[in-house]
Amino acid sequence: MSFVLSKRMTIGDYFIYGSIVLFSFICLAPFLYVVSVSLTDPEVYVPFQFRIIPEQFSLASYAYLLSTNSFLNSLKNTAYITIVGTIFNIIVTFTMAYGLTKKTLPGRTFILYAVVFTLVFNAGIVPNYILVQGLGLINSHWALILINLTNAWSLIVVKSFMDSIPIELEEAARIDGCNDIGVFLRIIIPLSMPAIAAFTLFFAVAHWNTYFNAMIYLTDSSKWTLQVLIKTLVIDSGSDAVAQAGSSGEQAALPQETIRMASIVLAMLPILVIYPFLQKYFAKGVMLGSVKG
């Protein structure tokens, strides 16, 4: 005999579920509005009219943006910074974390204290700018890559994860003739693939969304990242950064608002496409090293 337990919905349940639905709609409404405006036909677009579904669909704003040199150049700059920066982040973070797992490393305690210290204190904007200027990296994409090679949180989490790898595996590899580099490449890296996938996503999203540092260090508009260009389009009302790249007739036929919204959607799209494939590693990456067994 089987018993089926049924629970009646109470007034409190309806209130809770209704609040969740309302809160979800409030969170999604701005995003839906942006997508709706970007897909609205310029001929029927009405400013400041809220619509979840466009009155008439059109990809004219997307076609215009993807035909402009300034947008494509900013997209190329952002892709370059994201790919190169993420590769450097992974290499530096995982090699340094592996070194810090070795108790025989000279100055290991001091390095660990220095890393933890940066969790609470940082140099600030002015010293960082002076450092970048002294290195001759002003107006260079390397200013966004070299000053963000890793961070304390990532180092600590990856180090904790590597500490959880059984030492017997390393000892067996050394018996087979592997040195430290061989152990790292043949044992540690293969076992760390979930961590590498998770932190690849973390670092890639951070580089793709780089805005403040790019605004400070990149003075040449041809080297702008996508986020800086979008800031110029959305916030600086008098800007025509994208319009300069297209023909005047085409620009006159398209409302500025639909172009702005289309640029926002295009900036979000790559991360939205990549995220589902790495989502299973995202939650796992947050918990890496939290439990040692």
Stockholm file with secondary structure:
# STOCKHOLM 1.0

chainA/1-293         MSFVLSKRMTIGDYFIYGSIVLFSFICLAPFLYVVSVSLTDPEVYVPFQFRIIPEQFSLASYAYLLSTNSFLNSLKNTAYITIVGTIFNIIVTFTMAYGLTKKTLPGRTFILYAVVFTLVFNAGIVPNYILVQGLGLINSHWALILINLTNAWSLIVVKSFMDSIPIELEEAARIDGCNDIGVFLRIIIPLSMPAIAAFTLFFAVAHWNTYFNAMIYLTDSSKWTLQVLIKTLVIDSGSDAVAQAGSSGEQAALPQETIRMASIVLAMLPILVIYPFLQKYFAKGVMLGSVKG
#=GR chainA/1-293 SS CCCCCCCCCCHHHHHHHHHHHHHHHHHHHHHHHHHHHHTBCTTTCCTTCCCSSCSSBCCHHHHHHTTCHHHHHHHHHHHHHHHHHHHHHHHHHHHHHHHHTCTTSTTHHHHHHHHHHHHHCCCCHHHHHHHHHHTTCTTSTHHHHHTTSCCHHHHHHHHHHHHTSCHHHHHHHHHTTCCHHHHIIIIIHHHTHHHHHHHHHHHHHHHHTCCHHHHHHCCSGGGCCHHHHHHHHHTCTTCCTTGGGSCHHHHHHSCHHHHHHHHHHHHHHHHHHHHHHHHHHHHHHHTTTSSCC
#=GC SS_cons         CCCCCCCCCCHHHHHHHHHHHHHHHHHHHHHHHHHHHHTBCTTTCCTTCCCSSCSSBCCHHHHHHTTCHHHHHHHHHHHHHHHHHHHHHHHHHHHHHHHHTCTTSTTHHHHHHHHHHHHHCCCCHHHHHHHHHHTTCTTSTHHHHHTTSCCHHHHHHHHHHHHTSCHHHHHHHHHTTCCHHHHIIIIIHHHTHHHHHHHHHHHHHHHHTCCHHHHHHCCSGGGCCHHHHHHHHHTCTTCCTTGGGSCHHHHHHSCHHHHHHHHHHHHHHHHHHHHHHHHHHHHHHHTTTSSCC
//
